[in-house]
Amino acid sequence: MSRSSIGWVILAAGFFILFFGGGSRFALGLMLKPMTEDLGWSRSTLSLAVTCFMFTSALALPLAGRLVDRYSLRWVLAAGALMVASGVGLMGVVTQPWQVFLVYGGLFALGHAATGNPIVGVMITRWFDRRRGIANSVAVSGNATGQLLIIGMLATFLTTTGWRTAYGLLAAANLLIALPLLFVALRSWATADTRVSPSGTVEGGPPVPTTTTAAISEEPPSVIASGQFWLLVVLYAVCGFQDFFMATHVVAFAQDSGIGTALAGNILALMGLMGLVGVLGAGLLSDARGAQRPLLLCFVLRIGIFALIIAAQNTATILVFSLLYGFTFLMTAPLTVIFSREIFGPARLGTVSGVISMVHQMFGGLGALAGALIFDYWGDYQPAFILMLVLSVAATALSPLLHRGGGSRAVAAA
């Protein structure tokens, strides 16, 4: 198989890994209200399981990245896909909170870390020498497409079969479709295993070009000490906090506001459609104008989005609010590996992108829990929306600082 053909196989494999992973991850947001009502739990209890999932997968991300850097990308992905399928299936039989923490917060979280955006992003970034922004965006759009199609179908099944059967159907899809597709792809790219050698070249894949950016990359202690690196950490923390507040609570918020179960579930699915548009646009903008531009645009848009829902909460504004937020949901995802490469270079790409994504995940878990605690205390989500607006304003003010000197030159060149 030619290198060009292998590249298309790698891109398609990344897309489908994230397609099923994204649909599986967002399913709990769809199930939040029916699960709590059926099992007699508070929203805080189930949202705490989301927080556990986020922290476990976050802490596992640097380890997964390290395994990719030192050993085989293919087998990390394969093991992760199997854990995702198993975790989703077991969610359909839980009866006690500790079981959700074990299955969703443990097994599924580890699988998600091994098959998430950073690991797929490493695979894409190492193979594609040019147009890395759009290539990563196409792969990451699998999340949005999975959210659109899988959550849309589950929302339909949920009204007739219940949440347990919906989880069973999702597990079956992972086992019967996602895993076979992955193993077919593994055989196809067996000669293109992107394991980095000590010299910094990619074994089995195209050589990593020597660029000016790579030459100015610093050693990890120097970069970690720079203001530019920590600014990125703060911005991704804010992004994660907002993203998983929305992913966990937007369906329940819509249902609380009088929107029917089917339409509320499809709101989450349609957010995936908008996310598909947003992530592809972010990739194109990143390639054309630099990675900071889509990052700044994301937070500017969120100021208006949260101001809208604070001002009015009728059916029309909830739909507009949800769809516009969906547009921003994945905009920063393909940028993680781009920033990481510019700071550390290709040899540490998996580890560094894993650390940044770990921060995103951990604060995402806090965002999901914060939304539940606010709802349980005040009885609505209005204070949470005000908090999200404040964070959007702060992130918008901080984002332009990535263009200024005094930090890592590698980041500034992204």
ZITA-V492512 format. One record per residue. N is the residue number from 1. SS is DSSP state (a for helix, b for strand, c for the rest). PSI is psi in radians with two decimals (* if undefined). D_FIRST is the distance of its C-alpha to the first C-alpha in Angstrom with 1 decimal. Layout:
# ZITA-V492512
{{N/SS/PSI/D_FIRST} {N/SS/PSI/D_FIRST}}
This chain:
# ZITA-V492512
{{1/c/2.36/0.0} {2/c/2.80/3.8} {3/a/-0.63/6.7} {4/a/-0.75/8.2} {5/a/-0.72/6.2} {6/a/-0.68/6.6} {7/a/-0.74/10.0} {8/a/-0.66/10.9} {9/a/-0.76/10.2} {10/a/-0.77/12.3} {11/a/-0.76/14.9} {12/a/-0.70/15.2} {13/a/-0.77/15.6} {14/a/-0.73/18.2} {15/a/-0.85/20.0} {16/a/-0.54/20.5} {17/a/-0.81/21.5} {18/a/-0.45/24.2} {19/a/-0.94/25.0} {20/a/-0.60/26.4} {21/a/-0.75/27.6} {22/a/-0.78/29.5} {23/a/-0.69/31.1} {24/a/-0.69/32.2} {25/a/-0.71/33.7} {26/a/-0.10/35.7} {27/a/-0.61/37.1} {28/a/-0.56/40.0} {29/a/-0.64/41.3} {30/a/-0.62/41.6} {31/a/-0.11/43.2} {32/a/-0.95/45.7} {33/a/-0.88/48.7} {34/a/-0.61/48.5} {35/a/-0.79/47.8} {36/a/-0.64/50.7} {37/a/-0.70/53.0} {38/a/-0.71/52.1} {39/a/-0.16/52.2} {40/c/0.49/55.1} {41/c/2.79/53.4} {42/c/2.83/53.8} {43/a/-0.52/51.0} {44/a/-0.65/51.3} {45/a/-0.87/50.6} {46/a/-0.63/47.3} {47/a/-0.51/46.4} {48/a/-0.56/47.1} {49/a/-0.63/44.3} {50/a/-0.74/42.0} {51/a/-0.73/43.3} {52/a/-0.76/42.6} {53/a/-0.81/39.0} {54/a/-0.73/38.6} {55/a/-0.73/40.2} {56/a/-0.85/38.3} {57/a/-0.59/34.9} {58/a/-0.83/36.0} {59/a/-0.46/37.1} {60/a/-0.34/33.9} {61/a/-0.85/31.6} {62/a/-0.62/32.3} {63/a/-0.78/31.8} {64/a/-0.72/28.4} {65/a/-0.69/27.4} {66/a/-0.72/28.7} {67/a/-0.67/26.8} {68/a/-0.74/23.6} {69/a/-0.65/24.7} {70/a/-0.50/25.6} {71/c/-2.19/23.5} {72/c/2.17/20.4} {73/a/-0.69/19.5} {74/a/-0.78/17.8} {75/a/-0.45/20.9} {76/a/-0.79/23.2} {77/a/-0.74/21.6} {78/a/-0.80/21.7} {79/a/-0.70/25.3} {80/a/-0.74/26.3} {81/a/-0.67/25.1} {82/a/-0.70/27.1} {83/a/-0.63/30.1} {84/a/-0.85/29.9} {85/a/-0.75/30.0} {86/a/-0.76/32.9} {87/a/-0.74/34.9} {88/a/-0.76/34.8} {89/a/-0.73/35.9} {90/a/-0.41/38.8} {91/a/-0.45/40.0} {92/c/-0.11/41.2} {93/c/0.16/43.7} {94/c/2.58/45.3} {95/c/-0.25/49.1} {96/c/2.63/50.0} {97/a/-0.68/49.1} {98/a/-0.51/48.1} {99/a/-0.66/45.5} {100/a/-0.73/43.8} {101/a/-0.69/43.9} {102/a/-0.81/42.3} {103/a/-0.95/39.6} {104/a/-0.76/38.8} {105/a/-0.22/40.0} {106/a/-1.32/38.4} {107/a/-0.92/35.6} {108/a/-0.65/34.1} {109/a/-0.74/34.6} {110/a/-0.72/32.7} {111/a/-0.68/29.7} {112/a/-0.69/29.9} {113/a/-0.63/29.9} {114/a/-0.18/26.7} {115/a/0.25/24.9} {116/c/-3.05/26.7} {117/a/-0.77/26.1} {118/a/-0.73/26.3} {119/a/-0.78/23.6} {120/a/-0.66/21.2} {121/a/-0.65/22.4} {122/a/-0.80/21.6} {123/a/-0.81/17.9} {124/a/-0.81/17.8} {125/a/-0.66/20.0} {126/a/-0.53/18.3} {127/a/-0.74/15.0} {128/c/2.07/16.6} {129/c/-0.52/18.7} {130/c/2.79/20.5} {131/c/0.74/21.9} {132/a/-0.59/21.9} {133/a/-0.88/24.8} {134/a/-0.60/23.4} {135/a/-0.79/20.0} {136/a/-0.64/22.2} {137/a/-0.69/24.5} {138/a/-0.76/22.0} {139/a/-0.82/21.0} {140/a/-0.45/24.7} {141/a/-0.27/25.6} {142/a/-0.64/24.4} {143/a/-0.87/27.7} {144/a/-0.70/29.7} {145/a/-0.70/28.1} {146/a/-0.71/28.6} {147/a/-0.74/32.1} {148/a/-0.95/32.7} {149/a/-0.82/31.5} {150/a/-0.83/32.1} {151/a/-0.63/35.5} {152/a/-0.79/36.5} {153/a/-0.72/36.0} {154/a/-0.63/37.6} {155/a/-0.63/40.6} {156/a/-0.79/41.1} {157/a/-0.57/41.0} {158/a/-0.61/43.2} {159/a/-0.32/46.2} {160/a/-0.50/46.2} {161/a/-0.33/44.7} {162/c/2.88/45.4} {163/a/-0.53/43.4} {164/a/-0.79/42.9} {165/a/-0.63/41.2} {166/a/-0.72/39.1} {167/a/-0.68/37.8} {168/a/-0.73/37.1} {169/a/-0.69/35.1} {170/a/-0.71/33.0} {171/a/-0.71/32.4} {172/a/-0.70/31.4} {173/a/-0.71/28.8} {174/a/-0.72/27.3} {175/a/-0.69/27.2} {176/a/-0.34/26.1} {177/a/-0.96/23.7} {178/a/-0.87/22.7} {179/a/-0.82/22.1} {180/a/-0.71/20.0} {181/a/-0.72/17.7} {182/a/-0.77/17.5} {183/a/-0.58/16.7} {184/a/-0.78/13.9} {185/a/-0.65/12.4} {186/a/-0.73/13.3} {187/a/-0.62/11.3} {188/a/-0.67/8.1} {189/c/0.38/9.0} {190/a/-0.56/10.7} {191/a/-0.01/9.4} {192/a/0.60/10.5} {193/c/2.04/14.0} {194/c/1.08/16.3} {195/b/2.25/19.3} {196/b/2.30/21.6} {197/c/2.88/23.3} {198/c/-0.45/27.0} {199/c/-0.15/26.4} {200/c/-0.01/24.8} {201/c/2.78/21.3} {202/b/2.08/18.2} {203/b/2.21/16.8} {204/c/-0.11/13.0} {205/c/-3.04/12.7} {206/c/2.58/14.0} {207/c/2.52/17.6} {208/c/2.10/20.4} {209/c/2.58/22.4} {210/c/2.05/26.0} {211/c/2.91/28.1} {212/a/-0.68/31.7} {213/a/-0.78/31.4} {214/a/-0.61/29.8} {215/a/-0.51/32.6} {216/a/0.04/35.3} {217/c/2.53/34.0} {218/c/2.91/36.7} {219/c/2.70/37.0} {220/a/-0.80/37.2} {221/a/-0.70/41.1} {222/a/-0.73/41.7} {223/a/-0.75/39.4} {224/a/-0.53/40.7} {225/c/-0.17/44.2} {226/c/2.60/43.5} {227/a/-0.56/44.8} {228/a/-0.75/41.6} {229/a/-0.81/39.7} {230/a/-0.46/42.4} {231/a/-0.73/42.7} {232/a/-0.71/39.1} {233/a/-0.79/40.0} {234/a/-0.77/43.0} {235/a/-0.70/41.1} {236/a/-0.47/38.4} {237/a/-0.80/41.2} {238/a/-0.78/43.0} {239/a/-0.81/39.9} {240/a/-0.72/39.2} {241/a/-0.79/42.8} {242/a/-0.77/42.9} {243/a/-0.81/39.6} {244/a/-0.26/40.4} {245/a/-0.83/44.0} {246/a/-0.84/42.7} {247/a/-0.58/40.0} {248/a/-0.59/42.6} {249/a/-0.16/45.7} {250/a/-0.64/45.0} {251/a/-0.81/45.1} {252/a/-0.69/48.3} {253/a/-0.77/49.8} {254/a/-0.73/49.2} {255/a/-0.70/50.7} {256/a/-0.50/53.7} {257/c/0.10/54.2} {258/c/0.06/54.6} {259/c/2.37/51.2} {260/c/2.81/50.3} {261/a/-0.80/47.8} {262/a/-0.81/45.2} {263/a/-0.70/45.4} {264/a/-0.73/45.4} {265/a/-0.65/42.2} {266/a/-0.33/40.6} {267/a/-0.80/41.6} {268/a/-0.65/39.2} {269/a/-0.77/36.5} {270/a/-0.47/37.3} {271/a/-0.57/37.2} {272/a/-0.67/33.5} {273/a/-0.79/33.2} {274/a/-0.62/35.0} {275/a/-0.60/32.9} {276/a/-0.78/29.8} {277/a/-0.77/31.5} {278/a/-0.75/32.8} {279/a/-0.64/29.7} {280/a/-0.70/27.8} {281/a/-0.67/30.8} {282/a/-0.68/31.1} {283/a/-0.76/27.6} {284/a/-0.74/28.4} {285/a/-0.65/31.8} {286/a/-0.78/30.5} {287/a/-0.60/28.1} {288/a/-0.68/31.1} {289/a/-0.01/34.1} {290/c/2.72/33.2} {291/a/-0.42/32.8} {292/a/-0.53/36.6} {293/a/-0.92/37.1} {294/a/-0.52/35.4} {295/a/-0.82/37.0} {296/a/-0.77/40.4} {297/a/-0.68/40.0} {298/a/-0.86/39.2} {299/a/-0.56/42.5} {300/a/-0.79/44.5} {301/a/-0.65/43.5} {302/a/-0.45/44.4} {303/a/-0.87/48.0} {304/a/-0.64/48.5} {305/a/-0.84/46.8} {306/a/-0.53/49.1} {307/a/-0.66/52.1} {308/a/-0.84/51.7} {309/a/-0.43/51.6} {310/a/-0.64/54.6} {311/a/-0.63/56.6} {312/c/2.48/56.0} {313/c/0.88/54.6} {314/c/3.10/54.8} {315/a/-0.76/52.1} {316/a/-0.81/51.1} {317/a/-0.58/50.8} {318/a/-0.72/49.0} {319/a/-0.80/46.3} {320/a/-0.79/46.0} {321/a/-0.84/46.1} {322/a/-0.76/43.3} {323/a/-0.70/41.0} {324/a/-0.69/41.6} {325/a/-0.68/40.9} {326/a/-0.62/37.7} {327/a/-0.61/36.6} {328/a/-0.16/37.1} {329/a/-0.72/35.8} {330/c/0.19/32.3} {331/c/-0.63/32.9} {332/c/-0.24/33.0} {333/c/-0.86/30.1} {334/c/-0.19/27.2} {335/a/-0.32/29.7} {336/a/-0.89/30.1} {337/a/-0.45/27.0} {338/a/-0.86/27.8} {339/a/-0.74/31.4} {340/a/-0.74/30.4} {341/a/-0.71/28.1} {342/a/-0.50/30.8} {343/a/-0.86/33.4} {344/a/-0.27/31.7} {345/c/3.03/28.6} {346/a/-0.46/25.1} {347/a/-0.46/26.2} {348/a/0.37/28.3} {349/a/-0.78/26.5} {350/a/-0.78/26.2} {351/a/-0.82/29.9} {352/a/-0.77/31.4} {353/a/-0.55/29.7} {354/a/-0.68/30.7} {355/a/-0.79/34.3} {356/a/-0.75/34.6} {357/a/-0.52/33.2} {358/a/-0.77/35.6} {359/a/-0.78/38.4} {360/a/-0.78/37.2} {361/a/-0.80/37.1} {362/a/-0.78/40.4} {363/a/-0.43/42.3} {364/a/-0.75/40.6} {365/a/-0.70/42.2} {366/a/-0.63/45.5} {367/a/-0.74/45.2} {368/a/-0.76/44.8} {369/a/-0.72/47.8} {370/a/-0.73/49.9} {371/a/-0.74/49.5} {372/a/-0.76/50.8} {373/a/-0.71/53.6} {374/a/-0.77/54.7} {375/a/-0.79/54.7} {376/a/-0.52/56.6} {377/a/-0.82/59.2} {378/a/-0.30/59.8} {379/c/0.03/58.7} {380/c/3.10/56.3} {381/c/0.08/53.4} {382/a/-0.82/55.3} {383/a/-0.57/55.9} {384/a/-0.70/52.1} {385/a/-0.64/51.3} {386/a/-0.74/53.8} {387/a/-0.75/52.2} {388/a/-0.62/48.7} {389/a/-0.78/50.3} {390/a/-0.76/51.8} {391/a/-0.65/48.5} {392/a/-0.73/46.8} {393/a/-0.78/49.6} {394/a/-0.76/49.2} {395/a/-0.63/45.5} {396/a/-0.68/45.9} {397/a/-0.57/48.4} {398/a/-0.55/46.3} {399/a/-0.74/43.0} {400/a/-0.30/44.2} {401/a/-0.30/45.1} {402/a/-0.32/41.4} {403/a/-0.21/42.0} {404/c/2.82/45.0} {405/c/-3.05/45.3} {406/c/-0.05/46.6} {407/c/-2.67/43.5} {408/c/2.12/40.0} {409/a/-0.47/38.9} {410/a/-0.73/35.3} {411/a/-0.76/36.1} {412/a/-0.45/38.0} {413/c/-0.03/35.1} {414/c/*/32.7}}
